[in-house]
Amino acid sequence: MISAAPDSTTHRLSDDAYKVLFSEARTYSDWLDRSVGDDLLHQLYDLMKWGPTSANCCPVRILFLRSRQAKERLRPALAPGNVDKTMKAPVTAIIAHDSKFYELLPRLFPADATAKEMFAKSTKLADSTAMRNGSLQGAYFMLAARSLGLDCGPMSGFDNAKVDQEFFPTAAPSTGANDGGFIAAGAIKSNFLCNLGYGDTTKLHSRGPRLDFGEACQLL
């Protein structure tokens, strides 16, 4: 049970919510034969998008692979140990980021008219900002998924270059933000994969330990 600070009771979640999001959440490799509807994926994004990013840059880009055909395109990039779990998952999300996110800053961050130019002038700054904030949004993604009743199986065992070549080719034309495509195609880089669905709890192994506060934190 998590104790609430005296001034935080207004925003405190229930103990059950903490269990779903953190203390009893698991990484799943085995999945029930239960589909995930497109409407739920829309809800997932519409929830996770509100998580904060620096300068509201919102660099994450997500491909939801739902069909067998789409999964087969991913297969050659997967590490051997990740093939079966990915093929069996109802949905596999490619969590990626757009290194040219700054093209949208005039709309996303109108408070600073110089923000776009600052990132456009520095590839190093743009790339690090995209990677950091895209990873942050990937964490929001998993929390949102869990809050909607989905289980997650995040993975890093795959060939990023193969995924980028297959799904985010540099020669792909920009298609706009409202027709199912991405702005600045070719600038998008994969970060990690996350299988989604309803996990088979009978196949879970014992949970690994975590570091205690004193091992991971300091108070200065």
Secondary structure, 3 states (H helix, E strand, C coil): CCCCCCCCHHHCCCHHHHHHHHHCCCECCCECCCCCCHHHHHHHHHHHCCCCCHHHCCCEEEEEECCHHHHHHHHHHECHHHHHHHHHCCEEEEEEEECCHHHHHHHHCCCCCCHHHHHHCCHHHHHHHHHHHHHHHHHHHHHHHHHCCCEEEEECCECHHHHHHHHCCCCCCCCCCCCCCCCCCCCEEEEEEEEEECECHHHCCCCCCCCCHHHHCCCC
